[in-house]
Amino acid sequence: MQQSSHPTIILGGGFVGLFTALHLSQQNYPHPIILIEQRDRFSFKPLLYELLSGELHSQQVYPRYQELLLGSHVAFVQDTVKAINLHHQRLTVASGKNYDYCNLVLALGSQTTYFNTPGADKYTFPLTDGAEAIALRKHLRLRLHQAIQAKTVEEQQYLLTFAIVGAGPAGIELACTLADLLPIWYDELGGDSDNVRIVLVNRSREILKGDINSQLRCTVQRSLKYRQVELLFDAAVTEIQSDRVHYQQHDQQRELQSGTIIWTAGTTPNPLLADLPVTAEHRDKRGRLVVKPTLQLPGFPEVFAAGDCAVNPDAPHPPTAQVAYQQGQAIAQNLKLQAVGKPLLPAQIHLRGTLMKLGLNDGVANIFNKLQIKGQPGHLLRQATYLELLPTPAHNARITTEWLTDELFQRHRPFTRTQLGHTPFLPGMAAIAASLVLATPLVWRAAQPQQFQQTLSWSGVPTLLNQITPSTR
Ligand SMILES: Cc1cc2nc3c(=O)[nH]c(=O)nc-3n(C[C@H](O)[C@H](O)[C@H](O)COP(=O)(O)OP(=O)(O)OC[C@H]3O[C@@H](n4cnc5c(N)ncnc54)[C@H](O)[C@@H]3O)c2cc1C
């Protein structure tokens, strides 16, 4: 049994950190638990587009830590970690305070990288947390207002051109969302929505290159085409200015004038990791920390690392939320085992297919690379899956109920019937498709409840159905 009066400290309150803290808190863990996070709110990143569009509101996908951790055994400290001394088991935060720890969890995630592109950090909008989503929403609205008042056609074209750099999943999901959303907002102001232009700028010819979602490429391409998103392929961005993107394409230097430039082109591990006493052989080529299958740092058995800032070379997983939250659960389990002197277990991570948002009320779910559920049913499945993951049972129950009310019973609708017609599915067809999607699992649940629960628990569908029609068994 480990004896120490020092706390277990979790650095970073993202998917790994928050879920580690919440799981530990429920496990009768003998040490104090401190979560240190620089922000006051948790960003549920896969649902940031919904925060931007207003489909979900900030209490749902951008809740305060104080609220999430209320009643837990976790002490929340809002501060920025500045230095970590692994040898002395001590860290320093921006306010100048030092903390000694018995165990440390490195859950510091990644940050946007601009690949040294001049002007990119100054003139582009990132989309990596709730605050950035809200700032981007304000800017988009401002541009549309300015476009209404524009004095010349050229000025209006510039204001209504929205460039997104990077055709990875975030760039594509954002492009589809904006292609549906901005025409609605512009219509509301009395503008001609046909003038709104969304341009996706991509370095290679391939979208979703090397991404876990690459199986969805054909579906995504159709969706972009349907929404008339312009694609600039083989376009290597060389410089960003306040009003334009400079890029090189087929040996020619070109430029795109744009009133809004959004950067989704790359991430790099948290820079604090670079200062740790970890040799090059225990880092991957991106600088992420190499961890053992138990998620411990080699040479520092009291330190765990996971999520976007770490990699287990024996079982590498993509840097995604679905991996990170499972790792949080595994770390909590191992901390508890370590505290009671038992052998630690390798983290078991199950990949559960992938999900993408392809516009308002539109999405695709890729189930084990075998089945794709598209359109509004895909959207419903995606929402249900993520709502299932929202932290803390109380929070989860409230949001799921709110969302069900909005989506299925249509009491409150942020978008009108004609506006929903912007999606590839007519509303009526979508409702029928959604009913079919819901009816099949209902029959399955009634016939084989255990198998149903086991097979689909990853997807959130059992919880979703229990909310709508509680099982009689
Ligand atoms: C727009 C977007 C959409 C995404 N969509 C999906 C999706 O659909 N599906 C999916 O599976 N994944 C998705 N991801 C990826 C997923 O969100 C990440 O893989 C996941 O958040 C990684 O979890 P993490 O805990 O490692 O890091 P994070 O969630 O990034 O958390 C790191 C935390 O550390 C904090 N922090 C950093 N530095 C410090 C410091 N010095 N001091 C204190 N705190 C600090 C940060 O504020 C942050 O809260 C998306 C990401 C983005 C940006």
The ligand as a MOL file (V3000), in Angstrom:
LIG
                    3D

  0  0  0     0  0            999 V3000
M  V30 BEGIN CTAB
M  V30 COUNTS 53 58 0 0 0
M  V30 BEGIN ATOM
M  V30 1 C -12.9060 21.0250 -33.3610 0
M  V30 2 C -12.5540 19.6280 -32.8690 0
M  V30 3 C -13.4100 18.5730 -33.1600 0
M  V30 4 C -13.1120 17.2870 -32.7080 0
M  V30 5 N -13.9860 16.2900 -33.0140 0
M  V30 6 C -13.7500 15.0510 -32.5470 0
M  V30 7 C -14.6770 14.0080 -32.8130 0
M  V30 8 O -15.6780 14.2110 -33.4920 0
M  V30 9 N -14.4090 12.7790 -32.2810 0
M  V30 10 C -13.3210 12.5290 -31.5250 0
M  V30 11 O -13.1550 11.3930 -31.0390 0
M  V30 12 N -12.3920 13.4810 -31.2830 0
M  V30 13 C -12.5890 14.7400 -31.7700 0
M  V30 14 N -11.6670 15.7310 -31.5450 0
M  V30 15 C -10.3980 15.3980 -30.8790 0
M  V30 16 C -10.5710 15.3310 -29.3710 0
M  V30 17 O -11.3020 16.4200 -28.8930 0
M  V30 18 C -9.2090 15.2410 -28.6920 0
M  V30 19 O -8.5400 14.1010 -29.1980 0
M  V30 20 C -9.3710 15.1290 -27.1850 0
M  V30 21 O -9.9170 16.3210 -26.6850 0
M  V30 22 C -8.0230 14.8400 -26.5060 0
M  V30 23 O -8.2150 14.8110 -25.1210 0
M  V30 24 P -7.0320 15.2440 -24.1270 0
M  V30 25 O -7.5690 15.0980 -22.7590 0
M  V30 26 O -5.7950 14.5520 -24.5050 0
M  V30 27 O -6.7820 16.7800 -24.4640 0
M  V30 28 P -7.7570 18.0100 -24.3670 0
M  V30 29 O -9.1740 17.5910 -24.4140 0
M  V30 30 O -7.2740 18.9840 -25.3830 0
M  V30 31 O -7.4830 18.5960 -22.9120 0
M  V30 32 C -6.2700 19.1900 -22.5340 0
M  V30 33 C -6.5790 20.1800 -21.4230 0
M  V30 34 O -5.3630 20.6350 -20.8660 0
M  V30 35 C -5.4950 22.0190 -20.5830 0
M  V30 36 N -4.1530 22.5920 -20.5410 0
M  V30 37 C -3.2560 22.6700 -21.5400 0
M  V30 38 N -2.1160 23.2370 -21.1200 0
M  V30 39 C -2.2930 23.5340 -19.8130 0
M  V30 40 C -1.4740 24.1260 -18.8270 0
M  V30 41 N -0.2220 24.5200 -19.0880 0
M  V30 42 N -1.9830 24.2880 -17.5770 0
M  V30 43 C -3.2430 23.8860 -17.2780 0
M  V30 44 N -4.0620 23.3010 -18.1880 0
M  V30 45 C -3.5890 23.1260 -19.4370 0
M  V30 46 C -6.3370 22.5380 -21.7320 0
M  V30 47 O -6.9530 23.7700 -21.3980 0
M  V30 48 C -7.3310 21.4090 -21.9200 0
M  V30 49 O -8.5000 21.5910 -21.1620 0
M  V30 50 C -11.9390 17.0420 -31.9720 0
M  V30 51 C -11.0730 18.0990 -31.6770 0
M  V30 52 C -11.3760 19.3820 -32.1190 0
M  V30 53 C -10.4290 20.5270 -31.7960 0
M  V30 END ATOM
M  V30 BEGIN BOND
M  V30 1 1 1 2
M  V30 2 1 2 3
M  V30 3 2 2 52
M  V30 4 2 3 4
M  V30 5 1 4 5
M  V30 6 1 4 50
M  V30 7 2 5 6
M  V30 8 1 6 7
M  V30 9 1 6 13
M  V30 10 2 7 8
M  V30 11 1 7 9
M  V30 12 1 9 10
M  V30 13 2 10 11
M  V30 14 1 10 12
M  V30 15 2 12 13
M  V30 16 1 13 14
M  V30 17 1 14 15
M  V30 18 1 14 50
M  V30 19 1 15 16
M  V30 20 1 16 17
M  V30 21 1 16 18
M  V30 22 1 18 19
M  V30 23 1 18 20
M  V30 24 1 20 21
M  V30 25 1 20 22
M  V30 26 1 22 23
M  V30 27 1 23 24
M  V30 28 2 24 25
M  V30 29 1 24 26
M  V30 30 1 24 27
M  V30 31 1 27 28
M  V30 32 2 28 29
M  V30 33 1 28 30
M  V30 34 1 28 31
M  V30 35 1 31 32
M  V30 36 1 32 33
M  V30 37 1 33 34
M  V30 38 1 33 48
M  V30 39 1 34 35
M  V30 40 1 35 36
M  V30 41 1 35 46
M  V30 42 1 36 37
M  V30 43 1 36 45
M  V30 44 2 37 38
M  V30 45 1 38 39
M  V30 46 1 39 40
M  V30 47 2 39 45
M  V30 48 1 40 41
M  V30 49 2 40 42
M  V30 50 1 42 43
M  V30 51 2 43 44
M  V30 52 1 44 45
M  V30 53 1 46 47
M  V30 54 1 46 48
M  V30 55 1 48 49
M  V30 56 2 50 51
M  V30 57 1 51 52
M  V30 58 1 52 53
M  V30 END BOND
M  V30 END CTAB
M  END
